[in-house]
């Protein structure tokens, strides 16, 4: 089944403790992206990647890191999480020249 | 001015009616336009894409694009209670910014029996 898989689905952590949210897609898509969704603010793009080793900032990149060492994986790294990063995070992928992004099931992150 | 704006809603229509959802965008160079549906607690799901001026129909859904007016709309005919969801408009600049997809705030649609 073609899909975007994120882990974990739920995560509670403490301020300052580094964490990684993993994302993997099995559709051989060139593009991958991370979004966060907050009430009243909608979906905002954090980072996107056009292919292996090629990434670019979205609208809200501060406090996040990404890497794209393999085509299928695009982890999101929070080096020092803060409470304002409490949010619902979505990973997504799309094919070059294809339709819009296909989204994963989401990761609900709470930073206390 | 927000890059992508949707009619604020919420929108409530009776079952069987036409629901009309609207979106405007600020980047005149935008090339690809999408409508997503998001049920409560779920991830966004692509329902329509449109790339050129005019109408595109898919079942009960019709997307309309007017690049001169920087306007995209989605019509849902014969609305059903199962169409109740948040509808998100998304706009892609294209070219070297192909990976950048900007979403509107969403419009909550309720279809009541």
HADDOCK unambig.tbl for C-alpha pairs under 7 A between the chains (distance, minus, plus):
assign (segid A and resid 31 and name CA) (segid B and resid 99 and name CA) 6.29 0.50 0.50
assign (segid A and resid 41 and name CA) (segid B and resid 105 and name CA) 6.48 0.50 0.50
assign (segid A and resid 42 and name CA) (segid B and resid 104 and name CA) 6.91 0.50 0.50
assign (segid A and resid 42 and name CA) (segid B and resid 105 and name CA) 4.75 0.50 0.50
assign (segid A and resid 42 and name CA) (segid B and resid 106 and name CA) 6.99 0.50 0.50
assign (segid A and resid 43 and name CA) (segid B and resid 103 and name CA) 6.09 0.50 0.50
assign (segid A and resid 48 and name CA) (segid B and resid 99 and name CA) 6.17 0.50 0.50
assign (segid A and resid 48 and name CA) (segid B and resid 100 and name CA) 6.97 0.50 0.50
assign (segid A and resid 49 and name CA) (segid B and resid 99 and name CA) 6.94 0.50 0.50
assign (segid A and resid 50 and name CA) (segid B and resid 99 and name CA) 6.34 0.50 0.50
assign (segid A and resid 58 and name CA) (segid B and resid 100 and name CA) 6.78 0.50 0.50
assign (segid A and resid 99 and name CA) (segid B and resid 49 and name CA) 6.83 0.50 0.50
assign (segid A and resid 100 and name CA) (segid B and resid 34 and name CA) 6.72 0.50 0.50
assign (segid A and resid 100 and name CA) (segid B and resid 46 and name CA) 6.91 0.50 0.50
assign (segid A and resid 103 and name CA) (segid B and resid 43 and name CA) 6.33 0.50 0.50
assign (segid A and resid 103 and name CA) (segid B and resid 44 and name CA) 6.42 0.50 0.50
assign (segid A and resid 104 and name CA) (segid B and resid 43 and name CA) 6.71 0.50 0.50
assign (segid A and resid 105 and name CA) (segid B and resid 42 and name CA) 6.75 0.50 0.50
assign (segid A and resid 105 and name CA) (segid B and resid 43 and name CA) 5.46 0.50 0.50
assign (segid A and resid 106 and name CA) (segid B and resid 43 and name CA) 6.55 0.50 0.50
